[in-house]
Amino acid sequence: MSRVPTTNPPSPSPPPPSSSMASIIKAYSLPFILFSAAIFYQLFIIPNAFPPSHYDVLQIERYSSIDKVKEAYFNLETKWNSDAEAFDVHEILKIRYAYELLSNPLWKRDYDLFGIDEQLHIIESANKRYAGKNISELDFPLLHAPSSESIDHSGKVITASDFQSILPDAKPWLIQLYSSGSNRCAEFSKSWNKIGSLLDSFANIGIVELGEKVSIYFADKRSTGKPFFRNGIPSLFAIPAGCHTAKCFRRYDGDLSIDKVTNWFATTVLALPQINYYTKESLVPSFFGKSSHHKVKVIFFSKSGERASPFIRQIAKDYWAYASFALILWREEESSYWLGAFEVESAPAIVFLKGPGVKPVVHHGSVNNSLLLNMMENNKEQELPQLRSVTSMELGCDPRGYSRAGFDTIIWYCAIAVGRPSMELNGMRETICRVQETLSKQSEVDASSENQSLAPVVDALERKRLTFAWLDGETQKDYCQFYLGEGASDGTCGQRKGMNDIPRLFVIRYLRNSSAVDTRTQELSKFKSLLVQDIIDDSDQAGQFVAGYKGAADVSEITEWLANIIKDGDSRDLPFFTLRTPKLVPDDTEPIWSKTAQQIPLKNIMQHILGIVGGLSVYLDDPRIGPFLLLAALISLGTVWLRRSQQVNLSESKQPTQPSSTEPPSHDERKPKPNERVRRRSSKNAPPSMTDSEPPNAYQMPFSDSESD
């Protein structure tokens, strides 16, 4: 008798209750959040967005006349005088505040048109002052209007009739919207006049009174359509040059200080560079370390800590290719440091640093536009200029060009100090500056027997046949190795490989032979190859001889060596031949502003973000938001419910049916089908064997008659 296990599959076990509940919560989380936001908006946001108006406090209709305001206040005053216990102090203060605000024509106009209520904080302060006191002890009036003399605004008064005439304009406009009855505008009056004087030559200054119809053109619009000013008044707007429509207007959303308003207008509208402040600790790594080596360093010392005036920024922009600019806040405890470093005794002051070892040029006192322009023009170049791709022709240190002495000069010289930017190179540059200063002084005195040996080099410097310069050997690696050779350039040219930096000095003698160059060009021009034409274009026009200095860094030794080089170069008839000198690598330009930074300067990013957030807050009081959130919650709820019900129906349709009878299956039912056999064989679980324990669902097969015999 054999026992055969049944093949009925086990029924699927239901999912755990915890996992089912977690999936339900996750699925319906979005409808729940939207529904909660809708309820919160309707119960809390909307009531706060539409608080009772001052007309409601006086129990009259909105926009009632001043006569009705006075009549309503008289009636309420009669009531609290007759029955003092019917009104508390807080309620009486609110009534009195509403009366004073709405009985003033200017305040009432600003409140009715733009919702301006800049003295509302007085109610809270009055409640604290009169807490626990009787009505008879109240001191009125609560509000004080500014006098007409306290508001003295400079600038053109813009009316509705002449507003269109200012658009467009070649100069930008800075416009203030103000109210004659505003205390804040009265307090801002002096600051506005100072801002106008700083921007006088750069922009047109205008003012618009809120009584003008054109003021609505600058206001924001609430969801209800009512105009308002998100930051109150005074409100500042900039109209860029060439602006035609309100889309290009720019609103100022920051603090109403002279420094911040001027900085915002200079950077966002005038596209002028910012000049950063540095401390004693950050000046060297952040300013000297990051500015270009060839630039003159211009440092402004300020006592107030204000940013640079627009005219200083404009000069900085015009001379950006020549100089780098920095601001330092003067502190008395650091005065000894600045005196020893830059010879600055007090602030305000301006320092020009024209190279290592060169005495700073210091100016004490304030400057105006013309004086600063004159100083920049006289001090825009370093004492020892850097040999760069844009200065090689100007300095006369390019074999493809000519001497500084003129096109007719046949022989000229360039003395170049080369090395990686380091303290050692700065020492060499300082030595060369002293050599140049010594030779300049020699040219000013009469020739004598003591200085006859220096006559050739003094004469060459005076006639501009000799130029002193320095070269960045790290950036100009190929150019440096071309003149020094592979062996002598290890510690001077290219990337720094060790701790030793070895600056070097060499002199290039240029010889220009026009007839020889023309003959060579005629011979090469016979070839029509493009490669040959490129060789003609890139070939040097002047022959070169190079002499390297190997002595000590001593001024007298270097001057004697230069005198011998020039004397020998001028007297000897050296052969003429030319090479293809490597071109100087263009420097990485130091940008003033990127296009994005002109629109959103780094210092104004937070202000720009706050402006965007403030613009979005305008729509928070829109009564349509609550119903919209509720509708979104219902749509989301229906979508989630429908999707989950479809998934349940699909899973039930795929579940196999179980046999309802408990009778044992017949022989044909127990016989597996071919596809079932394949499925069993492919199953990962091995079939039961004879040695396995008896399955719990096995049954005994009955024997036939033949088998029982």
C-alpha positions as CSV (number, residue, x, y, z in Angstrom):
1,M,0.0,0.0,0.0
2,S,1.5,3.3,-1.0
3,R,0.6,6.8,0.2
4,V,0.4,9.6,-2.3
5,P,0.4,13.3,-1.2
6,T,-2.3,15.5,-2.5
7,T,-1.3,18.5,-4.8
8,N,-3.7,21.1,-3.4
9,P,-1.7,24.4,-2.9
10,P,-1.9,26.0,0.5
11,S,-4.2,29.0,0.8
12,P,-2.4,32.4,0.9
13,S,-2.0,33.8,4.3
14,P,-3.4,37.3,4.9
15,P,-1.0,40.1,5.3
16,P,-0.1,41.3,8.8
17,P,-2.4,44.0,10.1
18,S,0.5,46.4,10.8
19,S,1.8,46.4,7.2
20,S,-1.7,46.9,5.8
21,M,-2.3,49.9,8.1
22,A,1.0,51.4,7.2
23,S,0.3,51.1,3.4
24,I,-3.1,52.7,3.9
25,I,-1.6,55.7,5.8
26,K,1.1,56.1,3.1
27,A,-1.4,56.0,0.3
28,Y,-3.8,58.5,1.8
29,S,-1.1,60.9,3.2
30,L,-1.3,63.4,0.4
31,P,-5.2,63.8,0.6
32,F,-4.9,64.2,4.3
33,I,-2.1,66.9,4.0
34,L,-4.1,68.8,1.4
35,F,-7.3,68.6,3.5
36,S,-5.5,69.8,6.6
37,A,-3.9,72.7,4.7
38,A,-7.3,73.8,3.4
39,I,-8.8,73.7,6.9
40,F,-5.8,75.6,8.4
41,Y,-6.0,78.2,5.6
42,Q,-9.7,78.9,6.1
43,L,-9.6,79.0,9.9
44,F,-6.4,80.9,10.5
45,I,-4.9,82.5,7.4
46,I,-8.0,84.2,5.9
47,P,-9.2,85.8,9.2
48,N,-5.7,87.3,9.8
49,A,-5.5,88.5,6.2
50,F,-8.7,90.5,6.5
51,P,-8.7,92.0,10.0
52,P,-11.3,94.5,11.1
53,S,-10.6,97.9,9.6
54,H,-10.6,101.2,11.5
55,Y,-14.0,101.9,10.0
56,D,-15.3,98.8,11.7
57,V,-14.0,100.0,15.0
58,L,-16.0,103.3,14.6
59,Q,-19.0,101.2,13.4
60,I,-19.3,103.0,10.1
61,E,-19.0,102.0,6.4
62,R,-15.7,101.9,4.7
63,Y,-14.5,105.0,2.9
64,S,-16.9,107.2,4.9
65,S,-16.2,110.9,4.9
66,I,-14.3,112.7,7.6
67,D,-17.5,114.3,8.8
68,K,-19.0,110.9,9.4
69,V,-15.8,109.8,11.1
70,K,-16.1,112.7,13.5
71,E,-19.8,112.1,14.1
72,A,-19.2,108.4,14.9
73,Y,-16.4,109.2,17.3
74,F,-18.6,111.8,19.1
75,N,-21.3,109.3,19.6
76,L,-18.9,106.7,21.0
77,E,-17.2,109.3,23.2
78,T,-20.6,110.2,24.6
79,K,-21.3,106.6,25.5
80,W,-18.1,105.9,27.4
81,N,-18.4,109.3,29.2
82,S,-21.9,108.3,30.3
83,D,-21.1,104.7,31.1
84,A,-17.4,104.3,31.7
85,E,-17.7,100.6,32.7
86,A,-19.2,99.7,29.3
87,F,-15.8,100.3,27.6
88,D,-12.3,99.2,28.7
89,V,-9.1,101.1,28.1
90,H,-8.0,98.9,25.2
91,E,-11.2,99.5,23.3
92,I,-11.1,103.2,23.9
93,L,-7.5,103.4,22.6
94,K,-8.5,101.6,19.4
95,I,-11.4,104.0,18.9
96,R,-9.3,107.0,19.5
97,Y,-6.5,105.7,17.2
98,A,-9.1,105.1,14.4
99,Y,-10.5,108.6,14.9
100,E,-7.2,110.4,14.7
101,L,-6.0,108.3,11.7
102,L,-9.2,108.8,9.6
103,S,-9.8,112.4,10.5
104,N,-6.4,113.4,9.1
105,P,-6.9,113.9,5.3
106,L,-3.4,112.7,4.3
107,W,-3.5,109.6,6.6
108,K,-7.0,108.8,5.5
109,R,-6.0,109.0,1.8
110,D,-3.0,106.7,2.3
111,Y,-5.1,104.3,4.3
112,D,-8.0,104.2,1.8
113,L,-5.9,103.9,-1.3
114,F,-2.9,101.7,-0.2
115,G,-3.8,100.4,3.3
116,I,-0.8,102.3,4.8
117,D,-1.0,102.3,8.6
118,E,2.6,102.9,9.7
119,Q,1.7,104.0,13.3
120,L,-0.2,101.0,14.3
121,H,2.4,100.0,16.9
122,I,1.3,103.0,19.0
123,I,-1.8,101.1,20.1
124,E,0.3,98.3,21.7
125,S,2.6,100.8,23.4
126,A,-0.3,102.8,24.7
127,N,-2.0,99.6,26.1
128,K,1.2,98.9,28.1
129,R,1.4,102.5,29.3
130,Y,-2.2,102.9,30.4
131,A,-2.7,99.4,31.7
132,G,-4.8,99.4,34.9
133,K,-5.6,103.2,34.6
134,N,-9.0,104.9,34.4
135,I,-10.4,106.5,31.2
136,S,-9.9,110.0,32.7
137,E,-6.1,109.4,32.9
138,L,-5.8,108.8,29.1
139,D,-3.6,111.4,27.4
140,F,-4.7,112.4,23.8
141,P,-3.7,112.8,21.0
142,L,-2.0,109.5,20.3
143,L,-0.6,110.4,16.9
144,H,1.6,113.2,15.7
145,A,1.8,114.4,12.2
146,P,5.2,115.6,10.7
147,S,5.6,119.3,10.0
148,S,5.8,120.4,6.4
149,E,9.4,121.7,7.0
150,S,10.6,118.3,8.2
151,I,10.3,116.8,4.7
152,D,12.8,118.3,2.3
153,H,13.3,116.0,-0.6
154,S,15.8,116.7,-3.4
155,G,15.0,115.6,-6.9
156,K,12.6,116.2,-9.6
157,V,8.9,116.1,-8.6
158,I,7.3,113.7,-11.1
159,T,3.6,114.1,-11.9
160,A,1.2,112.1,-14.0
161,S,1.7,114.6,-16.9
162,D,5.4,114.3,-17.2
163,F,5.8,110.6,-16.3
164,Q,5.7,109.4,-19.9
165,S,8.4,112.0,-20.9
166,I,11.0,110.4,-18.7
167,L,10.7,107.0,-20.5
168,P,13.0,106.0,-22.0
169,D,16.0,108.0,-20.8
170,A,19.8,107.7,-21.5
171,K,20.4,107.9,-17.7
172,P,18.7,105.6,-15.2
173,W,16.2,106.9,-12.7
174,L,16.0,106.4,-8.9
175,I,12.5,107.3,-7.8
176,Q,11.1,107.6,-4.2
177,L,7.4,107.2,-3.5
178,Y,6.5,109.2,-0.4
179,S,3.7,110.7,1.5
180,S,3.6,114.2,2.9
181,G,2.0,112.9,6.0
182,S,4.4,110.0,6.7
183,N,6.7,110.2,9.6
184,R,9.0,107.6,8.1
185,C,9.4,109.7,5.0
186,A,10.3,112.7,7.1
187,E,12.9,110.7,8.9
188,F,14.3,109.4,5.6
189,S,14.5,112.9,4.1
190,K,18.2,113.6,5.0
191,S,19.3,110.2,3.9
192,W,17.6,110.7,0.6
193,N,19.3,114.0,-0.1
194,K,22.7,112.3,0.7
195,I,21.9,109.4,-1.7
196,G,20.9,112.0,-4.4
197,S,24.2,113.8,-4.0
198,L,26.2,110.5,-4.4
199,L,24.3,109.5,-7.5
200,D,24.0,112.9,-9.0
201,S,26.3,112.4,-12.0
202,F,25.2,108.8,-12.6
203,A,21.4,108.9,-12.4
204,N,18.4,111.1,-12.4
205,I,16.7,111.5,-9.0
206,G,12.9,111.8,-8.8
207,I,10.1,111.8,-6.2
208,V,6.4,110.9,-6.5
209,E,3.8,111.9,-3.9
210,L,1.2,109.3,-3.2
211,G,-1.5,111.8,-4.2
212,E,-0.4,111.6,-7.8
213,K,-2.2,109.0,-9.9
214,V,1.1,107.7,-11.2
215,S,1.9,106.3,-7.8
216,I,-0.6,103.4,-8.5
217,Y,1.7,102.5,-11.4
218,F,4.5,101.5,-9.0
219,A,2.3,99.7,-6.4
220,D,1.8,96.0,-6.1
221,K,-1.7,94.5,-6.4
222,R,-3.4,92.2,-4.0
223,S,-5.6,89.3,-5.0
224,T,-8.6,91.6,-4.5
225,G,-7.1,94.1,-6.9
226,K,-6.3,96.7,-4.2
227,P,-2.9,98.4,-4.6
228,F,-0.4,98.4,-1.8
229,F,3.3,98.7,-1.0
230,R,4.7,95.5,0.5
231,N,7.4,97.3,2.5
232,G,5.4,100.5,3.2
233,I,6.7,103.9,2.4
234,P,9.0,105.4,1.5
235,S,9.3,102.9,-1.4
236,L,12.3,103.1,-3.8
237,F,12.3,102.1,-7.5
238,A,15.0,102.1,-10.1
239,I,14.3,102.6,-13.8
240,P,17.3,101.4,-15.9
241,A,18.4,103.4,-18.9
242,G,16.4,102.6,-22.0
243,C,13.5,101.1,-20.0
244,H,10.1,101.4,-21.7
245,T,7.6,99.5,-19.6
246,A,7.0,98.6,-15.9
247,K,8.4,95.1,-16.5
248,C,11.9,96.4,-16.2
249,F,11.3,98.5,-13.1
250,R,13.4,97.3,-10.1
251,R,12.1,97.6,-6.5
252,Y,14.4,98.1,-3.5
253,D,13.5,95.7,-0.7
254,G,16.3,96.3,1.8
255,D,17.0,98.7,4.7
256,L,16.7,102.4,4.0
257,S,20.3,103.3,4.8
258,I,22.5,105.4,2.6
259,D,25.2,102.7,2.2
260,K,22.8,99.9,1.3
261,V,20.6,101.9,-1.1
262,T,23.7,103.3,-2.9
263,N,25.3,99.9,-3.1
264,W,22.1,98.3,-4.5
265,F,21.7,101.0,-7.2
266,A,25.4,100.9,-8.1
267,T,25.6,97.1,-8.5
268,T,22.1,96.2,-9.9
269,V,21.4,99.2,-12.1
270,L,24.8,100.8,-13.0
271,A,26.6,97.5,-13.1
272,L,29.6,98.9,-11.2
273,P,31.9,96.5,-9.3
274,Q,31.8,96.1,-5.6
275,I,35.0,96.9,-3.6
276,N,35.3,94.5,-0.7
277,Y,36.4,95.3,2.8
278,Y,39.4,93.4,4.2
279,T,40.9,93.0,7.7
280,K,44.5,93.0,8.8
281,E,44.4,89.2,8.8
282,S,42.6,88.7,5.4
283,L,44.4,91.4,3.4
284,V,47.4,89.3,2.4
285,P,45.7,85.9,1.6
286,S,42.4,87.2,0.2
287,F,43.5,90.3,-1.6
288,F,47.2,90.2,-2.4
289,G,47.1,86.4,-2.9
290,K,44.2,86.4,-5.3
291,S,44.6,89.5,-7.3
292,S,46.7,89.5,-10.5
293,H,50.5,90.0,-10.1
294,H,50.8,92.6,-12.7
295,K,48.3,95.0,-11.2
296,V,48.9,98.0,-8.9
297,K,47.2,97.5,-5.5
298,V,45.0,100.4,-4.5
299,I,43.8,100.4,-0.9
300,F,41.2,102.8,0.5
301,F,41.1,103.4,4.3
302,S,37.7,104.5,5.7
303,K,36.6,105.5,9.1
304,S,32.8,105.1,8.5
305,G,32.8,101.6,7.1
306,E,30.6,102.7,4.2
307,R,31.0,101.2,0.8
308,A,32.8,103.0,-2.0
309,S,31.1,105.9,-3.6
310,P,29.8,105.4,-7.2
311,F,32.5,107.6,-8.7
312,I,35.2,105.4,-7.0
313,R,33.5,102.3,-8.4
314,Q,33.4,103.9,-11.9
315,I,37.1,104.6,-11.8
316,A,37.8,101.1,-10.5
317,K,35.8,99.8,-13.5
318,D,37.7,101.9,-15.9
319,Y,41.1,101.0,-14.5
320,W,40.3,97.3,-13.8
321,A,43.0,96.2,-16.3
322,Y,45.7,98.0,-14.4
323,A,44.8,97.9,-10.7
324,S,43.0,95.9,-8.0
325,F,41.0,97.7,-5.3
326,A,40.4,97.0,-1.6
327,L,38.7,98.8,1.4
328,I,40.0,98.7,5.0
329,L,38.1,99.9,8.0
330,W,40.4,102.1,10.1
331,R,40.8,101.1,13.7
332,E,42.9,103.2,16.1
333,E,44.3,100.1,17.8
334,E,45.7,99.0,14.4
335,S,47.2,102.4,13.5
336,S,50.8,101.3,14.3
337,Y,50.5,98.3,12.0
338,W,49.3,100.3,9.0
339,L,51.9,103.0,9.7
340,G,54.7,100.4,9.5
341,A,53.2,98.5,6.6
342,F,52.0,101.3,4.2
343,E,53.0,104.6,6.0
344,V,49.4,105.4,6.6
345,E,48.9,107.8,9.6
346,S,45.1,108.3,9.6
347,A,41.9,107.8,7.6
348,P,40.6,108.6,5.1
349,A,43.6,107.7,3.0
350,I,44.5,106.0,-0.3
351,V,47.6,103.8,-0.9
352,F,49.1,102.8,-4.2
353,L,51.4,99.8,-4.1
354,K,53.4,99.6,-7.3
355,G,55.5,96.5,-6.7
356,P,57.6,94.8,-4.1
357,G,60.3,97.0,-2.6
358,V,58.7,100.2,-4.1
359,K,57.8,102.9,-1.7
360,P,54.0,103.2,-1.3
361,V,52.3,106.3,-2.7
362,V,50.1,107.6,0.1
363,H,47.4,110.3,-0.1
364,H,45.8,111.4,3.2
365,G,42.4,113.1,3.1
366,S,39.2,112.9,1.0
367,V,39.2,112.8,-2.8
368,N,36.8,113.9,-5.5
369,N,36.4,112.5,-9.0
370,S,38.9,114.6,-10.8
371,L,41.6,114.2,-8.1
372,L,41.3,110.4,-8.0
373,L,41.3,110.2,-11.8
374,N,44.6,112.2,-11.9
375,M,46.1,109.9,-9.2
376,M,45.1,106.7,-11.0
377,E,46.5,107.9,-14.3
378,N,49.9,108.7,-12.7
379,N,50.1,105.5,-10.7
380,K,48.4,102.9,-12.9
381,E,51.6,101.1,-13.9
382,Q,53.9,99.1,-11.7
383,E,57.4,100.4,-11.2
384,L,58.8,97.3,-12.9
385,P,56.2,96.2,-15.5
386,Q,55.4,92.5,-16.1
387,L,56.2,91.1,-19.5
388,R,52.8,89.7,-20.8
389,S,51.2,88.9,-24.1
390,V,49.4,92.3,-24.1
391,T,52.4,94.4,-23.0
392,S,55.3,92.8,-25.0
393,M,54.9,95.2,-28.0
394,E,54.4,98.2,-25.8
395,L,57.5,97.4,-23.8
396,G,59.6,96.7,-26.9
397,C,60.4,93.1,-25.7
398,D,58.9,91.3,-28.7
399,P,61.1,90.2,-31.7
400,R,58.0,90.7,-33.9
401,G,57.8,94.4,-33.0
402,Y,59.9,97.5,-32.6
403,S,61.8,99.3,-29.9
404,R,60.1,101.9,-27.5
405,A,62.6,104.3,-29.0
406,G,60.8,104.2,-32.4
407,F,60.6,102.3,-35.7
408,D,64.0,103.6,-36.9
409,T,65.9,102.0,-33.9
410,I,68.0,99.1,-35.1
411,I,69.4,97.8,-31.7
412,W,67.6,97.8,-28.4
413,Y,67.7,95.7,-25.2
414,C,65.3,94.1,-22.6
415,A,66.6,93.2,-19.1
416,I,64.1,90.6,-17.7
417,A,64.0,89.2,-14.2
418,V,62.3,85.8,-14.4
419,G,61.1,83.2,-11.8
420,R,58.1,81.6,-10.2
421,P,56.0,84.0,-8.1
422,S,57.7,83.8,-4.6
423,M,59.6,85.8,-2.1
424,E,62.8,85.1,-4.0
425,L,61.4,86.6,-7.2
426,N,60.1,89.6,-5.2
427,G,63.6,90.2,-3.9
428,M,64.9,90.1,-7.5
429,R,62.3,92.5,-8.6
430,E,63.1,94.8,-5.8
431,T,66.8,94.7,-6.8
432,I,66.0,95.5,-10.4
433,C,63.9,98.5,-9.3
434,R,66.8,99.8,-7.4
435,V,69.0,99.3,-10.5
436,Q,66.6,101.2,-12.6
437,E,66.4,104.0,-9.9
438,T,70.2,104.2,-9.8
439,L,70.5,104.5,-13.6
440,S,67.8,107.2,-13.6
441,K,69.6,109.2,-11.1
442,Q,72.9,108.8,-13.1
443,S,71.2,110.3,-16.1
444,E,70.2,113.4,-14.1
445,V,73.8,114.3,-13.1
446,D,76.6,115.5,-15.3
447,A,78.9,113.0,-16.8
448,S,82.2,112.5,-14.8
449,S,85.1,110.3,-14.7
450,E,83.5,108.2,-11.9
451,N,80.5,107.2,-13.9
452,Q,81.9,106.9,-17.5
453,S,81.7,103.2,-17.3
454,L,77.9,103.3,-16.9
455,A,77.5,105.8,-19.8
456,P,76.3,103.1,-22.3
457,V,73.6,101.7,-20.1
458,V,72.5,105.2,-18.8
459,D,72.3,106.5,-22.4
460,A,70.3,103.4,-23.5
461,L,67.8,103.9,-20.7
462,E,67.4,107.6,-21.3
463,R,66.8,107.0,-25.1
464,K,64.3,104.2,-24.3
465,R,66.5,101.6,-26.0
466,L,66.7,99.7,-22.6
467,T,63.6,98.3,-20.9
468,F,63.3,96.6,-17.5
469,A,60.6,94.0,-16.9
470,W,59.8,90.8,-15.0
471,L,58.4,87.5,-16.3
472,D,56.2,84.9,-14.6
473,G,58.3,81.8,-15.2
474,E,55.5,79.5,-14.0
475,T,52.9,80.7,-16.4
476,Q,55.3,81.4,-19.3
477,K,57.1,78.1,-19.1
478,D,58.0,77.7,-22.9
479,Y,59.0,81.3,-23.2
480,C,61.2,81.0,-20.1
481,Q,62.9,77.8,-21.2
482,F,63.5,79.2,-24.7
483,Y,65.8,81.9,-23.3
484,L,67.4,80.1,-20.3
485,G,67.8,76.6,-21.8
486,E,66.7,73.3,-20.3
487,G,69.6,73.0,-17.8
488,A,69.3,76.5,-16.3
489,S,65.5,76.6,-16.1
490,D,64.8,73.8,-13.6
491,G,64.3,76.1,-10.6
492,T,62.9,79.0,-12.6
493,C,60.4,77.9,-15.2
494,G,57.3,75.8,-15.1
495,Q,55.5,74.2,-12.1
496,R,57.2,74.2,-8.7
497,K,58.8,70.8,-8.1
498,G,60.8,71.5,-5.0
499,M,61.3,74.1,-2.3
500,N,64.0,76.0,-4.1
501,D,63.0,78.9,-6.3
502,I,65.8,80.4,-8.3
503,P,65.0,83.8,-10.0
504,R,67.3,84.7,-12.9
505,L,68.2,87.8,-14.8
506,F,69.0,87.9,-18.5
507,V,69.3,90.5,-21.3
508,I,68.0,90.2,-24.8
509,R,69.7,92.2,-27.6
510,Y,67.4,92.8,-30.5
511,L,68.7,93.6,-34.0
512,R,66.3,94.6,-36.7
513,N,67.6,94.2,-40.3
514,S,64.8,95.1,-42.7
515,S,66.7,94.2,-45.9
516,A,67.5,90.7,-44.6
517,V,63.9,90.1,-43.5
518,D,62.5,91.2,-46.8
519,T,64.9,88.9,-48.7
520,R,64.0,85.9,-46.6
521,T,60.3,86.7,-47.0
522,Q,60.6,86.9,-50.8
523,E,62.4,83.5,-50.9
524,L,59.8,81.8,-48.7
525,S,56.9,83.4,-50.5
526,K,57.7,81.4,-53.6
527,F,56.3,78.3,-51.9
528,K,52.5,78.2,-51.9
529,S,52.3,75.8,-49.0
530,L,50.1,77.0,-46.1
531,L,52.7,75.8,-43.7
532,V,55.3,78.0,-45.2
533,Q,53.0,81.0,-45.1
534,D,52.4,80.3,-41.4
535,I,56.2,80.2,-40.9
536,I,56.5,83.6,-42.6
537,D,53.8,85.1,-40.4
538,D,55.1,83.7,-37.1
539,S,58.8,84.3,-37.7
540,D,60.7,86.9,-35.8
541,Q,61.4,90.2,-37.5
542,A,64.4,91.0,-35.3
543,G,67.5,88.9,-34.5
544,Q,68.2,88.1,-30.9
545,F,71.3,87.4,-28.7
546,V,70.8,86.5,-25.0
547,A,73.2,87.0,-22.1
548,G,72.5,85.6,-18.6
549,Y,73.6,87.2,-15.4
550,K,75.4,84.8,-13.0
551,G,76.6,87.2,-10.3
552,A,75.3,88.3,-6.9
553,A,72.1,90.3,-6.4
554,D,74.1,93.5,-6.0
555,V,73.0,96.8,-7.6
556,S,76.5,98.0,-8.5
557,E,77.5,94.6,-10.0
558,I,74.3,94.4,-12.1
559,T,74.7,98.0,-13.4
560,E,78.3,97.3,-14.4
561,W,77.3,94.1,-16.1
562,L,74.5,95.8,-18.1
563,A,76.9,98.6,-19.1
564,N,79.4,96.0,-20.5
565,I,76.6,94.1,-22.3
566,I,75.2,97.2,-24.0
567,K,78.7,98.5,-24.9
568,D,79.6,95.2,-26.5
569,G,76.3,94.9,-28.2
570,D,76.4,98.3,-29.8
571,S,80.1,98.0,-30.9
572,R,80.3,94.5,-32.3
573,D,79.0,93.5,-35.7
574,L,77.1,90.3,-34.7
575,P,75.6,88.1,-37.4
576,F,71.9,88.5,-38.1
577,F,69.6,85.5,-37.8
578,T,66.1,85.0,-36.6
579,L,64.2,82.2,-34.8
580,R,60.6,81.4,-33.9
581,T,60.2,82.7,-30.4
582,P,57.4,81.0,-28.4
583,K,54.4,83.3,-28.0
584,L,53.5,84.5,-24.5
585,V,50.6,82.7,-23.0
586,P,47.6,85.1,-22.5
587,D,46.8,85.8,-18.9
588,D,43.5,84.7,-17.3
589,T,41.5,87.9,-17.2
590,E,40.2,88.9,-13.8
591,P,36.5,89.6,-14.4
592,I,34.8,92.6,-12.9
593,W,31.3,91.1,-13.0
594,S,29.7,88.2,-14.8
595,K,26.4,88.9,-16.5
596,T,24.5,87.1,-13.7
597,A,26.3,88.9,-11.0
598,Q,25.4,92.2,-12.6
599,Q,21.7,91.3,-12.3
600,I,22.0,89.6,-8.8
601,P,25.2,90.7,-7.1
602,L,26.5,88.3,-4.5
603,K,25.9,90.8,-1.6
604,N,22.3,91.2,-2.8
605,I,21.3,87.6,-3.2
606,M,19.6,87.4,0.2
607,Q,17.8,90.6,-0.6
608,H,16.7,89.2,-4.0
609,I,15.4,86.0,-2.3
610,L,13.5,88.1,0.2
611,G,12.0,90.1,-2.6
612,I,10.7,86.9,-4.3
613,V,9.3,85.6,-1.1
614,G,7.6,88.9,-0.5
615,G,6.1,88.7,-3.9
616,L,4.7,85.3,-3.3
617,S,3.2,86.4,0.1
618,V,0.9,88.8,-1.8
619,Y,-1.2,85.8,-2.8
620,L,-1.5,84.3,0.7
621,D,-4.7,86.3,1.3
622,D,-6.4,85.1,-1.8
623,P,-9.7,83.5,-0.7
624,R,-9.6,81.1,-3.6
625,I,-6.7,79.2,-2.2
626,G,-8.7,77.4,0.5
627,P,-11.4,76.0,-1.8
628,F,-8.6,75.1,-4.3
629,L,-6.8,73.0,-1.6
630,L,-10.0,71.3,-0.6
631,L,-10.8,70.4,-4.2
632,A,-7.3,69.1,-4.7
633,A,-7.7,67.0,-1.5
634,L,-11.0,65.4,-2.8
635,I,-9.5,64.7,-6.3
636,S,-6.5,63.1,-4.7
637,L,-8.7,61.1,-2.3
638,G,-10.8,59.7,-5.2
639,T,-7.8,58.9,-7.3
640,V,-6.1,56.9,-4.5
641,W,-9.3,55.1,-3.6
642,L,-10.0,54.1,-7.2
643,R,-6.4,52.9,-7.7
644,R,-6.4,50.8,-4.6
645,S,-9.8,49.2,-5.4
646,Q,-8.6,48.2,-8.9
647,Q,-5.6,46.5,-7.4
648,V,-7.8,44.5,-4.9
649,N,-10.1,43.3,-7.7
650,L,-7.1,42.3,-9.9
651,S,-5.6,40.3,-7.1
652,E,-8.8,38.4,-6.4
653,S,-9.3,37.5,-10.0
654,K,-5.8,36.0,-10.1
655,Q,-6.3,33.8,-6.9
656,P,-7.0,30.0,-7.7
657,T,-10.3,28.5,-6.5
658,Q,-10.2,25.8,-3.8
659,P,-12.2,22.5,-4.2
660,S,-15.3,22.5,-2.1
661,S,-15.7,18.7,-1.6
662,T,-13.7,16.8,0.9
663,E,-13.9,13.5,-1.0
664,P,-10.7,12.0,-2.2
665,P,-9.9,12.8,-5.9
666,S,-10.3,10.2,-8.5
667,H,-7.5,8.5,-10.3
668,D,-7.8,10.8,-13.4
669,E,-7.8,13.9,-11.2
670,R,-4.7,12.7,-9.4
671,K,-2.9,12.1,-12.6
672,P,-0.7,15.1,-13.3
673,K,-0.9,16.9,-16.6
674,P,2.1,17.2,-18.8
675,N,2.6,20.9,-18.1
676,E,2.3,20.2,-14.4
677,R,5.1,17.6,-14.7
678,V,7.3,20.1,-16.4
679,R,6.5,22.7,-13.7
680,R,7.3,20.2,-10.9
681,R,10.6,19.2,-12.5
682,S,11.6,22.8,-12.8
683,S,10.7,23.6,-9.3
684,K,13.5,24.4,-6.9
685,N,12.1,22.0,-4.2
686,A,12.9,18.3,-4.7
687,P,9.9,15.9,-4.9
688,P,9.2,13.7,-1.8
689,S,11.0,10.4,-1.7
690,M,10.2,7.0,-0.1
691,T,12.5,7.8,2.8
692,D,10.6,11.0,3.6
693,S,8.3,11.1,6.5
694,E,4.6,10.6,5.7
695,P,2.9,13.8,4.6
696,P,0.0,14.8,6.8
697,N,-2.4,15.0,3.8
698,A,-1.6,11.5,2.5
699,Y,-4.3,8.8,2.1
700,Q,-4.3,5.0,1.4
701,M,-5.1,3.9,-2.1
702,P,-7.5,0.8,-2.1
703,F,-6.2,-2.4,-3.7
704,S,-8.0,-4.0,-6.6
705,D,-9.1,-7.7,-6.5
706,S,-6.2,-8.9,-8.6
707,E,-3.8,-7.2,-6.3
708,S,-5.4,-8.6,-3.2
709,D,-5.0,-12.1,-4.4
